[in-house]
Amino acid sequence: MSAGSAGATALQLFFAGVGNGAIYALVALGFNVIFKSTGALNFAQGEWVMLGGMIAAAAIASHAAIWAGCLVAVVIVAAVGLLSERLIVAPLKRPTPMLITLLSIGLAISTKSVVMLVLGKDPAGYPGFSGDAVLNVFGARVPAQTLWIIGITVAFIVAAHVFFERTILGKSLRAVAADRDAASLVGINVQHSVMWSFVIGALAGGIAGAIITPQTFTSYDQGGLVGFKGFSAAMLGGIGNLYGALVGGLVLGLLETFAAGYVSSHFKDAVAFIVLLIILFALPSGLLGRSQAERV
């Protein structure tokens, strides 16, 4: 293999890794926002990604425009997040983190079952936002959808940053994340903030599912694996850390893509497990640490 060919291959793997990492970053962001407001791990996050992809594919298959189908999917998934908090979490008299985490597992199983019954077991997909267009970037062939994924993820992260830093609701969520009791004492509605954290988490999941489906077909049973990789990314960056979600997602995406490209494609899904084990044993606070999470 010539140096030029090797460089093009490495660049192609880099773009693929960043594209996958952007999806993991969105999933990790959903984990982090809900974790900061409740202290719980929402294991339904991966199912919300799957739900976004399946609904978008179903809407587009019913002759909806691609952007309209994706928008419908994201809105529906955000509504599912809202209903999940209102019907399952809000009625709890003592919503401990462990209880919410266990309930999220039941929510994940229920979501997968409903999708299987309503939308079927067959993998679903749809054309990318730019069709099957492939761009030539310094000799590397990069699908246009990968660039859409990266761009939309960056836009969402920037919007999340502005939301948490500049809006009253965002600052309320940060206050609840820092100290629930103190936030309640100064008049912040803690339960209202928790509700919005579920909406934001579901929104991130729905977007991730809608934009990744053109590249990897989505089926009812894929949510668990995507959710696990998103959780690994969240742990890698620092659980509860908004910016750690982006860093952790990109690092994980690059690691697994280069492992698949230079070692074996069968090794790809094992990378997230290995990363999680290393983080748990060697760096439990993640790359950026959890202390910075108070800014979320």
N, C-alpha and C positions, 0 to 999 in steps of 0.2 A: 504494500500500500504506500503510495507516494505521500510526501509531507502535506501537499495541498489537499489530497483526498482525506487524509487523517484529520486535518484541520477542519474541513467541511463537515466531516462526521461528528467531530467533537462539538462544533457549533450547532449542528442540528440537534444533538442530544441536549445541549444546553437550553435551547428554546423549548424543547419538549419538557425538560425538567422544570423550567420556570412556569410553563403552562400548567403542569400537574401541581406544582407547588402553590400556584395561585388558588387553585381549587381547595387544597388542604388549608390554606390560610383563611379562606372564607369559612370553612367548617370549624377551624380552630377559633376563629373570632366568635362564632355562635356559642361554642363551649365557654369561652372566657366571659362573655357578657352575662350569661346566666349564672355561671359560677360566682361572679363577683356580687350579684344581687341576692343569691340564695345560699352560697357555699356548697351547692350540689353540682353533680355532674349529670348533664342531660344526655342520656344515652339514646334519646330519640333524634338527636341531631342528624345522624347519618340517614335515618329514614326520611327526614324532611328534605334532604338532598335528593334522595331517590324519588320522593313524591313530586318535587319540582320538575325533574326530568320526565317522569311518566305523564304528568298532566300536560306539560308543554308539547310532548310528542303526540298525545291524544288530540289536543286542540288543533295542532298543525295538520294532523291526519284528517281532521274534519274540515279542512280547507280554510282554516284561519291563517292569516298572514303570520310569518315567523315571529316578528316582533310582538304582534298582538297575542299570539299563543304563549310566548315567554312571559309577557306582562300578566296575563291571566293566571299562569302557573304561580308566579311569584306572589301575587295578591292572595290566591287561595291558600298557599302554604303559610303566609303571614297570618291569615285568618285562622288556620289550624293551630298555629302557635298561640294566638290569642285565646281561642277556645280551650286549648289544653291547660293554660294557666287558670282561666276562669272556672272551668268545670272540675279540674283535678287538684290544682295547688291551692287556689284561693279558699276553698271550703275547709281546708285542714285547720284544726284548732292549734296544733303544735307542729308547724311545718319544719321539722328538723332536716338538715342536709341529707342525712341517710335516708329518711323517708321519701323525700323528693327524688333522690337518685333511684331508689327502688321503683317508685311509681313511673319514672321515665322509662325504665326497662319494660314495664307493662305497656306503656304508651307506644314504645317502639314495636313491640310484638303486634299490638292491635293495628297500628298503621300499616305494617307489612301485610297483615291478613286482609284488611279492607282493600288495599290496592290490588292484591292478588284476585280477590273476588270481583272487584268492579272493573279493573283495567286489564286483567288477565296475566298469565305467566310469561307470555312471549316478550323477548327483548324489544324495546322501542327506541326509535331514533328519528332524526329529521335532518334535512340539509343544513349546513352551517349558515351563518349570517351572510357570508359572501359565497355561498354555494360550495363547490369543491375546489375553489381557488387555492393555488399553492404559490408562494412567493419564493424567489431566489434571493437569499441574503448572504452575500459573500461566498457563494457556492453551496450554501446549505438550503435545502428545500424545506420551507416552513409553511404549514397549513395556515391560511388566513384566519381560521377559527382560533388558533393558538394565540394570535395577536389580539383578537377580540377578547379572549379570556383574560389575558394579561391587562389589557386596557380597562375592562370593566372592573376587575378586581382592584386595580390601583384607584379607580374613581370611587369605588365603594369605601375603601380604606380612608381616602381623603375626606369623603363625606362623613364617615364615622368620626374622624378626628375633629372636624368642624362641629359636628353635632355635640360631642362630649365636651368640647372646649368653649363653645360660644352660645349654646342654647340653654334656656332655663331647665328644660326637661333633662338635657344631657348632664348638666351640673347636679341636678337632683339625683340622677342615677349614680354619679360619681360619689356623692355624699353618702348614699345608702351603701355603696360598695365599701367605703372607708369605715363607716360606723353606723349600723342600722339604728341603734338606740339614740345616738346623738342626733341623727337625721330626723328621727321621729319627734324628738324634743323641740326642735326648731320649726316644726310644722310641716315637714315633708311627709307626704303620704307614701309610706314604705310599700304597701301592697300595690299601689298604683305603679310605682317604679319597677317592682318585680314583674308586673303584667307587661310593661313595655320592654323589659329585657327579654321576655319570651318572644315578643313580636319581632324584635331586632334579630334574635337568634334564628328564628324561623325564616325571616327575610333573607338573611345571609345564606341559609341552607337552600332556600328556593332558588336564589340567583345562581348558586353553585351548580345545582342540578340542571337548571335550564341551559346554562352555557356550556356544560361539559358533554351533554347528551349527543350533540352532533359528532363528537370525536370518539366517544365510547358508548355503545348502546347501553341503555339503562333497563334493568328489570327489577321486579319486586323484591328480589333477595340480595341486592347489591348494597343496600344501605348500611348493613353491619360493618362491612369491610371499609367503606368510605368513612364511616363514623370513627372506626378505630384509627385510621390513618390521620384523621383530623384531630383526634384526641392525642395521638403521639406528637403531632405538630404543636399542639397547645402545650404539652409537657416540655417539648424541646425548647420552645421559646420562653416558657415560664407561664404556668397556668394562671389565668386571670389577667394577663398582660396583653393589652390591645396590640402593641407594636411587636410583642413577642410572637403573636399569632402569625404575623406576616413573615418574620424572620424564620420561625420554626417551619412554616409551610414551605417556604422557598428552599431551605436547606434540605428538608425531607424529600421534596420533589426532585431536587438535583441528585441527591444520594441514590435514590431508587432508580432513577433513569440511567445514570452512569453505571450503576451496578448491573442493570439489565442489558445495557449496551456493550459493556466490556467484560462482564463475567458470564451471566446467563439470564435469560428472560424469566426462567423459573425462580430466580432469586429475588425478583422485584418485590413481591408482596412480603417477603421475609424481612426486608430492610426496616419497615416500620416497627416490627416486633423487636428487632435488635436495637434500634434507636431507643425505644421505650425502656428496655432493660438497662441500657447504659445510663440513661438519664435517671432512672429510679435508684440505681446503685451508686453512680459516680457524681451526678449533678442534679439533685432533686429540685433545685430552684430554677433549672433551665438556663439557657444561654444568657438571657437578659435579666433573670432573677424575678422573683415575685414581688419584691418591694416596690418596683416601679408600677405595679398594677394599680396602686392607689390612684393613679392618674386617669384610670378608665372611668 
